[in-house]
Amino acid sequence: MSGPAALGVLEGERPVPACERAEVLVSRPLSDRYRLLRFRSPVIAERARAGQFVMLAPVTESGPVLPRPMAIYTRDAAAGVVDIVYGVVGAGTTALSAVAAGETVVVTGPLGRGFAIHDDTERVLLLGRGVGICAMTTVAQDLADTPVRVAAVLSGRHDASIIGADVLRACRADVRRVTDADGTSGVPAVRERLHRAFDVDPPQQILTSGSERLTRLAAQLAARWRATAQVSIEAHMACGLGYCHGCAAGDGDGTREAPLVCRDGPVFRLRT
């Protein structure tokens, strides 16, 4: 990763993943750019920690499709269901978009290291653009019934491209929408808005995902507020388990491999 931030691997054990054919319950458009898919998996719904992901592939008559890493958007352990949100950008996600309710998908998960919320945290700030927020909605789910306050900045090209606001508000989060269309999504504007909102009572943790601009902003805000910051990294993956070594988070030092997004992440500490 370029810019002022470097990555540190979080500590903690990862749940043992399951691999199964899961029944699709819902497959529908969620916005102008994204689709929602809900599948039944009591094991994954119960084991998944905030910020983890699954490897998911449709079952097609023409043969196997390479699985894609998908952030867990929401999970309901009581109902045994998991939601993901994705954009249709290639052959694999096009095939996935054709899967109807009642059909099955192949799912492996939960995978990776999720976000770590510290015991002394009183407020968390989430920074996400577009589908990047999907890595963090489960954080709000976990904190909904706790004293920890959650604020979220949701960024998008226009209002219809912003997702996650309904889920976050249902979890009692303070949601702030910014868009390219109204000129509020530029980093200087967002930075100034957050300074005004939180300089007096800043968050102790800042979480972000996907966007390099927002990652830099998270590092700057963490330095200003003496907060800690974590980032969920997106990467192309073939296995999601660390076997293929194809998702290194940066360059190695010549003697050892850089951390793998699937095995050591996708969530990393930001070191400013």
C-alpha positions in Angstrom: 0.0 0.0 0.0 1.3 3.4 -0.9 0.9 6.6 1.1 1.5 7.3 4.8 0.2 4.1 6.2 1.9 0.7 6.7 0.1 -2.5 7.6 0.4 -4.6 10.8 -1.1 -8.0 11.3 -3.8 -8.3 14.0 -3.5 -11.0 16.6 -6.2 -13.5 17.4 -7.4 -16.9 16.3 -9.6 -17.4 13.2 -12.6 -19.7 13.2 -12.4 -23.0 11.4 -14.1 -22.5 8.0 -16.8 -24.7 6.5 -17.3 -25.6 2.8 -20.8 -26.4 1.7 -23.4 -26.1 -0.9 -25.8 -23.4 0.5 -29.4 -22.7 -0.6 -30.0 -19.3 -2.0 -32.9 -17.5 -0.3 -32.8 -14.1 -2.0 -31.1 -12.8 -5.1 -32.1 -9.3 -6.2 -30.8 -5.9 -7.1 -30.0 -3.7 -4.1 -29.1 -0.5 -5.9 -28.2 0.8 -9.3 -24.8 -1.0 -9.1 -25.0 -3.8 -6.6 -27.0 -7.0 -5.9 -27.9 -8.7 -2.6 -27.6 -12.5 -2.2 -28.8 -14.2 0.9 -27.9 -17.9 1.5 -28.7 -20.3 4.3 -25.7 -21.5 6.3 -26.2 -21.9 10.1 -22.5 -22.8 10.5 -21.1 -19.7 8.8 -23.7 -17.4 10.3 -22.8 -18.6 13.8 -19.0 -18.6 13.4 -18.5 -15.4 11.4 -16.8 -12.5 13.1 -17.1 -8.9 12.0 -15.0 -8.1 9.0 -14.6 -11.7 7.8 -15.4 -12.9 4.3 -16.5 -16.0 2.3 -15.3 -17.5 -1.0 -18.4 -18.0 -3.1 -19.2 -19.5 -6.5 -22.4 -20.4 -8.4 -23.1 -23.9 -9.5 -23.4 -23.8 -13.3 -24.2 -26.4 -16.0 -21.2 -25.3 -18.1 -18.7 -26.2 -15.4 -16.9 -24.8 -12.3 -16.6 -21.0 -11.8 -13.7 -19.6 -9.9 -14.9 -18.5 -6.4 -14.8 -14.9 -5.5 -14.1 -13.3 -2.1 -17.2 -11.6 -0.7 -17.4 -9.6 2.5 -20.1 -10.8 4.9 -22.6 -7.9 4.8 -24.9 -9.2 7.5 -25.3 -12.4 9.3 -28.2 -13.7 11.5 -27.1 -16.6 13.7 -30.6 -17.3 15.0 -32.0 -17.6 11.5 -28.9 -19.2 10.1 -28.6 -16.8 7.1 -25.8 -14.7 5.6 -26.1 -11.7 3.3 -23.5 -10.5 0.8 -23.5 -7.6 -1.6 -21.6 -7.5 -4.8 -21.2 -5.7 -8.1 -21.5 -7.5 -11.5 -18.1 -6.8 -13.1 -17.1 -10.0 -14.9 -18.0 -13.6 -15.9 -18.0 -14.9 -12.4 -20.3 -12.3 -10.9 -22.5 -12.3 -14.0 -23.0 -16.1 -13.5 -23.7 -15.4 -9.8 -26.3 -12.8 -10.7 -28.2 -15.5 -12.7 -28.6 -17.7 -9.6 -32.2 -17.7 -8.4 -33.8 -18.3 -5.0 -34.0 -22.1 -4.4 -30.7 -22.8 -6.2 -27.4 -23.4 -4.6 -24.0 -21.8 -4.3 -20.7 -23.2 -3.1 -19.5 -21.3 -0.1 -16.3 -21.6 2.0 -16.1 -19.5 5.2 -15.8 -17.7 7.4 -12.3 -16.7 6.3 -9.6 -14.3 7.4 -9.1 -12.0 10.4 -11.9 -9.6 11.2 -11.9 -6.2 13.0 -10.9 -6.0 16.6 -12.9 -3.7 18.9 -10.9 -2.8 22.0 -12.5 -3.1 25.5 -12.0 0.6 26.3 -13.5 1.9 23.1 -16.4 4.3 23.5 -16.9 5.4 19.9 -16.0 3.9 16.5 -15.9 5.7 13.2 -16.5 3.8 9.9 -15.3 5.2 6.6 -16.6 3.4 3.5 -17.2 4.1 -0.2 -19.7 2.1 -2.2 -19.5 -1.6 -1.6 -16.5 -1.1 0.7 -18.9 -0.5 3.6 -19.9 -4.2 3.4 -16.8 -5.2 5.3 -17.9 -3.0 8.3 -21.7 -3.4 8.6 -21.2 -6.5 10.8 -19.2 -4.3 13.2 -22.3 -2.2 13.7 -24.3 -5.3 14.1 -22.1 -6.5 17.0 -22.1 -3.1 18.7 -25.8 -2.4 18.4 -26.7 -3.6 21.9 -23.6 -2.2 23.6 -22.7 1.2 24.9 -20.2 1.8 22.1 -21.3 4.6 19.7 -20.9 4.0 16.0 -20.6 6.8 13.4 -20.4 6.1 9.7 -19.5 8.1 6.6 -20.9 6.5 3.5 -19.5 7.8 0.2 -20.7 7.2 -3.4 -21.0 8.7 -6.8 -24.6 9.7 -6.1 -27.2 9.0 -3.5 -28.5 5.8 -5.3 -25.0 4.3 -5.2 -24.7 4.4 -1.4 -25.5 1.2 0.3 -25.6 0.1 3.9 -27.4 3.1 5.4 -30.5 1.1 6.3 -28.5 -1.6 8.0 -26.4 0.8 10.0 -29.3 2.9 11.1 -31.1 -0.2 12.3 -28.0 -0.8 14.5 -28.3 2.7 16.0 -25.3 4.1 14.0 -25.0 7.9 13.2 -24.9 7.8 9.4 -23.5 10.6 7.3 -23.9 10.4 3.5 -21.5 12.1 1.1 -21.6 12.0 -2.7 -19.7 13.1 -5.8 -22.9 14.5 -7.3 -23.3 17.1 -4.5 -19.6 17.8 -4.1 -19.5 16.5 -0.5 -17.3 13.4 -1.0 -13.9 15.0 -1.6 -11.4 14.1 1.1 -10.8 17.7 2.1 -14.5 18.3 2.6 -15.0 15.0 4.5 -11.9 15.7 6.7 -13.2 19.2 7.6 -16.6 17.8 8.4 -15.2 15.2 10.7 -12.9 17.6 12.4 -15.9 19.8 13.3 -18.0 16.8 14.4 -15.5 14.9 16.5 -12.5 17.0 17.6 -14.2 17.6 21.0 -15.2 14.0 21.5 -13.2 11.9 19.0 -13.5 8.2 18.3 -11.0 5.8 19.8 -11.0 3.6 16.7 -11.3 4.3 13.0 -12.2 1.5 10.6 -12.2 1.7 6.8 -12.2 -0.6 3.7 -11.3 -0.6 0.0 -10.6 3.0 -0.8 -7.0 4.2 -0.7 -8.1 7.8 -0.3 -10.2 6.9 2.8 -7.3 4.8 4.1 -5.0 7.8 4.0 -7.7 9.9 5.7 -8.2 7.2 8.4 -4.4 7.4 9.1 -4.5 11.2 9.3 -7.5 11.2 11.6 -6.0 8.6 13.8 -2.8 10.7 14.2 -4.9 13.8 15.0 -7.1 12.1 17.5 -4.5 9.6 18.9 -6.9 6.8 17.8 -6.1 3.4 16.4 -7.0 2.6 12.8 -7.8 -0.7 11.0 -8.3 -1.3 7.3 -9.9 -4.1 5.4 -8.0 -4.8 2.2 -9.6 -6.0 -1.1 -7.6 -8.4 -3.2 -8.1 -11.0 -6.0 -7.9 -14.5 -4.6 -7.9 -18.0 -6.0 -8.3 -20.0 -2.8 -9.0 -17.7 0.2 -7.1 -20.0 2.5 -3.4 -19.1 2.0 -2.5 -22.0 -0.3 -2.0 -20.2 -3.6 -0.1 -17.2 -2.1 -1.6 -14.9 -4.7 -2.9 -12.1 -2.5 0.2 -10.6 -0.9 -0.6 -7.2 0.8 2.4 -5.4 -0.6 6.0 -6.4 -1.4 8.1 -8.7 0.8 11.4 -7.6 2.3 13.5 -10.0 0.3 13.7 -12.6 3.1 10.0 -13.3 3.8 6.7 -13.0 2.0 4.5 -10.0 2.6 1.3 -10.7 4.7 -1.4 -12.5 2.7 -4.8 -10.7 2.6 -6.7 -14.0 3.0 -4.6 -15.5 5.8 -3.2 -12.5 7.7 -6.1 -10.1 6.8 -8.3 -9.0 5.3 -8.2 -6.6 8.2 -4.9 -5.0 9.2 -3.7 -2.4 11.7 -2.7 0.9 10.1 0.6 2.2 11.4 1.0 5.9 10.7 
